[in-house]
Amino acid sequence: MPLNFLVNQADKHLYFFKKHRERERERLMMN
């Protein structure tokens, strides 16, 4: 497996994680 593929996957996971965290924060603010 090429290294840049692993880096790509990690970046994707980080991105989705950040987006998820932001959505959670927004939901908490609403309540």
C-alpha positions as CSV (number, residue, x, y, z in Angstrom):
1,M,0.0,0.0,0.0
2,P,1.5,3.4,-1.0
3,L,2.2,5.8,1.8
4,N,0.2,8.7,0.2
5,F,-2.8,6.5,0.1
6,L,-2.6,6.0,3.9
7,V,-2.1,9.7,4.4
8,N,-5.2,10.4,2.2
9,Q,-7.3,8.0,4.2
10,A,-6.1,9.6,7.5
11,D,-6.9,13.1,6.1
12,K,-10.4,12.0,5.1
13,H,-11.1,10.5,8.5
14,L,-9.8,13.7,10.2
15,Y,-12.0,15.8,7.9
16,F,-15.2,13.8,8.6
17,F,-14.4,13.7,12.3
18,K,-14.0,17.5,12.4
19,K,-17.3,18.0,10.5
20,H,-19.0,15.6,12.9
21,R,-17.7,17.4,15.9
22,E,-18.9,20.8,14.5
23,R,-22.3,19.4,13.9
24,E,-22.5,18.0,17.4
25,R,-21.5,21.4,18.8
26,E,-24.2,23.2,16.7
27,R,-26.8,20.7,18.0
28,L,-25.8,21.4,21.6
29,M,-25.9,25.1,21.0
30,M,-29.5,24.8,19.6
31,N,-30.8,23.2,22.8
